[in-house]
Amino acid sequence: MGAHTTLDLLAWLTAFGVGMLAYRWRLSGVLARVAARVSGGYFAALAAGAIGGAYLFGTLNLIASGIPGVGRSILGGICGAVLAVELYKWRRGVTGSTGTVFVLPLCASIAVGRIGCHLEALADHTFGVATARPWGVDHGDGILRHPVALYESAAMTAFALVFAVLLWRRSPLALNRGFYLLTGWYGAQRFGWEFLKPYAAVIGPLNLFHLLCLALIGYSAVMLRRTSHAQG
């Protein structure tokens, strides 16, 4: 079993464990309210959107960069899941956020999974551009590169810690709109790291993942504003 596969499995197990702890600690009431408003179709849409988005956008980015093969992307998975769930909610007339329970599990999954990306960087096409910084990493080709996967892992760990503090304080922002905070943070930090990757640009200096990041940031801003007005 390769390092990436092992870390992927560990990421899923960590996400499950973190999710259960968060549920028992602060989110049992939140999950109960969500479950009362949605059906099994919600989770089917979530899964289909996440899987479809991950492979679609991961592969499109490889094609744009002239790299053969089928790709996967956590960013694409998040975007696909968001689109599918929002369409489900629109058709069913469900309002408000339903994603708070996924915040800490998703952070944990990304933080652990990105370590696997780092270990398989060249084979996984998730390496950074060359750097002279003292923390540059040689992935086996003799070139010191930005450890972009570790940057993202650290960024998501930091967000998880801040979010956990907000949950501890029972912040309404975290309890009611935490997922929108997560999408905004993920899009913003990932947008910055994309400049440290060798992917091909599709519009000006921006690659496909830059555009997806901007879409996530826009989604976050719109939903935070909308839910703020609704609660106000």
C-alpha positions as CSV (number, residue, x, y, z in Angstrom):
1,M,0.0,0.0,0.0
2,G,1.5,3.4,-1.1
3,A,2.0,6.3,1.3
4,H,-0.7,8.3,-0.4
5,T,-3.3,5.5,0.0
6,T,-2.3,4.9,3.6
7,L,-2.6,8.6,4.4
8,D,-5.9,8.8,2.5
9,L,-7.3,6.0,4.7
10,L,-5.9,7.7,7.8
11,A,-7.5,11.0,6.7
12,W,-10.9,9.3,6.5
13,L,-10.5,7.7,9.8
14,T,-9.4,10.9,11.4
15,A,-12.3,12.8,9.9
16,F,-14.7,10.2,11.2
17,G,-13.2,10.4,14.7
18,V,-13.1,14.2,14.8
19,G,-16.7,14.3,13.5
20,M,-17.9,12.0,16.2
21,L,-16.2,14.0,18.9
22,A,-17.6,17.3,17.6
23,Y,-21.0,15.8,17.4
24,R,-20.9,14.6,21.0
25,W,-19.3,17.8,22.2
26,R,-21.2,20.6,20.6
27,L,-23.1,19.6,17.4
28,S,-25.7,17.0,18.3
29,G,-28.4,19.7,18.2
30,V,-27.1,21.1,15.0
31,L,-27.2,17.7,13.3
32,A,-30.7,17.0,14.6
33,R,-32.0,20.2,13.1
34,V,-30.3,19.4,9.7
35,A,-31.6,15.8,9.7
36,A,-35.2,17.1,10.3
37,R,-35.0,19.3,7.2
38,V,-33.4,17.0,4.6
39,S,-33.8,13.4,3.3
40,G,-31.5,10.8,2.0
41,G,-31.3,12.6,-1.3
42,Y,-29.2,15.3,0.5
43,F,-26.4,12.8,1.2
44,A,-26.7,11.3,-2.3
45,A,-26.3,14.7,-3.8
46,L,-23.4,15.5,-1.5
47,A,-21.6,12.3,-2.4
48,A,-22.3,12.5,-6.2
49,G,-21.2,16.2,-6.3
50,A,-18.0,15.6,-4.3
51,I,-16.9,12.6,-6.3
52,G,-17.9,14.0,-9.7
53,G,-16.3,17.4,-8.9
54,A,-13.1,15.8,-7.6
55,Y,-12.5,13.8,-10.7
56,L,-13.8,16.3,-13.2
57,F,-11.8,19.3,-12.1
58,G,-8.8,17.3,-11.2
59,T,-8.7,15.8,-14.7
60,L,-9.4,19.1,-16.4
61,N,-6.5,20.7,-14.6
62,L,-4.2,17.9,-15.8
63,I,-5.4,18.3,-19.4
64,A,-4.9,22.1,-19.2
65,S,-1.3,21.5,-18.0
66,G,-0.6,18.9,-20.7
67,I,-0.4,16.0,-18.3
68,P,-2.0,12.7,-19.3
69,G,-4.1,10.8,-16.8
70,V,-7.1,11.0,-14.5
71,G,-6.8,13.5,-11.6
72,R,-8.5,14.1,-8.3
73,S,-8.9,17.4,-6.5
74,I,-10.2,18.1,-3.0
75,L,-10.9,21.6,-4.3
76,G,-13.0,20.2,-7.1
77,G,-14.7,17.9,-4.7
78,I,-15.7,20.8,-2.4
79,C,-17.0,22.8,-5.3
80,G,-18.9,19.9,-6.7
81,A,-20.5,19.1,-3.4
82,V,-21.5,22.7,-2.8
83,L,-23.1,22.9,-6.2
84,A,-25.0,19.7,-5.8
85,V,-26.2,20.4,-2.3
86,E,-27.3,23.9,-3.1
87,L,-29.3,22.6,-6.0
88,Y,-30.9,20.0,-3.7
89,K,-31.8,22.6,-1.2
90,W,-33.2,24.9,-3.8
91,R,-35.4,22.2,-5.2
92,R,-36.6,21.1,-1.7
93,G,-37.0,24.6,-0.4
94,V,-34.4,24.1,2.4
95,T,-33.0,27.4,3.7
96,G,-30.0,28.1,5.9
97,S,-26.7,26.3,6.3
98,T,-26.6,22.5,6.6
99,G,-22.9,22.1,6.5
100,T,-21.6,23.0,10.0
101,V,-21.3,19.4,11.0
102,F,-18.8,18.8,8.2
103,V,-16.4,21.6,9.0
104,L,-14.1,19.9,11.5
105,P,-14.1,16.5,9.7
106,L,-13.3,18.2,6.4
107,C,-10.4,20.2,8.0
108,A,-9.0,17.0,9.5
109,S,-9.3,15.1,6.3
110,I,-7.5,17.8,4.3
111,A,-4.8,18.3,7.0
112,V,-3.9,14.6,7.1
113,G,-4.5,13.8,3.4
114,R,-2.2,16.6,2.3
115,I,0.7,14.9,4.1
116,G,0.1,12.0,1.7
117,C,0.2,14.4,-1.2
118,H,3.5,15.7,0.1
119,L,5.0,12.3,0.3
120,E,3.9,11.4,-3.3
121,A,4.3,14.9,-4.7
122,L,6.0,14.1,-8.1
123,A,3.8,11.1,-8.9
124,D,0.7,12.9,-7.6
125,H,1.5,16.2,-9.5
126,T,1.0,18.1,-6.3
127,F,4.5,19.6,-6.0
128,G,5.4,23.2,-5.8
129,V,7.7,25.4,-7.9
130,A,11.4,25.6,-7.2
131,T,12.5,27.8,-4.3
132,A,15.7,28.9,-2.6
133,R,14.0,29.1,0.8
134,P,15.7,27.0,3.5
135,W,12.5,25.0,4.0
136,G,12.5,23.9,0.3
137,V,12.0,20.1,-0.1
138,D,13.7,17.8,-2.6
139,H,11.1,15.2,-3.7
140,G,13.7,13.1,-5.4
141,D,14.5,15.0,-8.5
142,G,17.3,17.2,-7.1
143,I,15.2,20.4,-7.1
144,L,14.2,22.2,-3.9
145,R,10.5,23.0,-4.1
146,H,7.9,24.7,-2.0
147,P,6.1,22.1,0.2
148,V,2.7,23.4,-0.9
149,A,0.8,20.4,0.4
150,L,2.3,21.0,3.9
151,Y,1.4,24.7,3.7
152,E,-2.3,23.7,3.1
153,S,-2.2,21.1,5.8
154,A,-1.0,23.8,8.3
155,A,-3.6,26.3,7.1
156,M,-6.4,23.9,7.6
157,T,-5.1,22.8,11.0
158,A,-5.0,26.5,12.1
159,F,-8.6,27.0,10.9
160,A,-9.8,23.9,12.7
161,L,-8.2,25.1,16.0
162,V,-9.9,28.5,15.7
163,F,-13.2,27.0,14.8
164,A,-13.0,24.6,17.8
165,V,-12.5,27.6,20.0
166,L,-15.6,29.3,18.5
167,L,-17.5,26.1,19.1
168,W,-16.3,25.9,22.7
169,R,-17.6,29.4,23.2
170,R,-20.9,28.4,21.4
171,S,-20.5,31.2,18.9
172,P,-23.6,31.6,16.7
173,L,-21.3,32.3,13.8
174,A,-19.6,28.9,14.1
175,L,-22.8,27.0,14.9
176,N,-25.0,28.5,12.2
177,R,-22.6,29.6,9.5
178,G,-19.4,27.7,10.0
179,F,-19.4,26.0,6.6
180,Y,-19.5,29.3,4.9
181,L,-16.5,30.4,6.9
182,L,-14.7,27.2,5.9
183,T,-15.3,27.6,2.2
184,G,-14.1,31.2,2.3
185,W,-11.0,30.2,4.2
186,Y,-10.2,27.2,2.0
187,G,-10.7,29.2,-1.1
188,A,-8.5,32.1,0.1
189,Q,-5.6,30.0,1.4
190,R,-5.7,27.7,-1.6
191,F,-5.7,30.7,-4.0
192,G,-2.4,31.9,-2.6
193,W,-0.8,28.4,-2.7
194,E,-1.8,28.0,-6.4
195,F,0.8,30.7,-7.3
196,L,3.4,28.3,-6.0
197,K,2.4,25.4,-8.3
198,P,3.5,24.8,-11.9
199,Y,0.0,24.3,-13.3
200,A,-0.8,25.9,-16.6
201,A,-2.6,29.3,-16.6
202,V,-6.0,29.4,-18.3
203,I,-6.9,33.1,-17.8
204,G,-4.0,35.6,-17.4
205,P,-1.8,34.3,-14.6
206,L,-4.6,32.2,-13.1
207,N,-5.0,28.4,-13.4
208,L,-8.2,26.4,-13.2
209,F,-7.9,26.0,-9.5
210,H,-7.5,29.7,-9.0
211,L,-10.9,30.2,-10.7
212,L,-12.5,27.5,-8.5
213,C,-11.0,29.3,-5.4
214,L,-12.6,32.6,-6.5
215,A,-15.9,30.8,-6.9
216,L,-15.7,29.4,-3.4
217,I,-14.7,32.8,-2.0
218,G,-17.6,34.4,-3.8
219,Y,-20.0,31.7,-2.5
220,S,-18.8,32.2,1.0
221,A,-19.2,36.0,0.9
222,V,-22.7,35.8,-0.6
223,M,-24.0,33.2,1.8
224,L,-22.5,34.9,4.9
225,R,-24.1,38.1,3.8
226,R,-27.5,36.4,3.1
227,T,-27.6,34.5,6.4
228,S,-26.5,37.6,8.3
229,H,-29.5,39.5,6.9
230,A,-31.8,36.6,7.6
231,Q,-30.7,36.4,11.2
232,G,-30.7,40.1,11.6
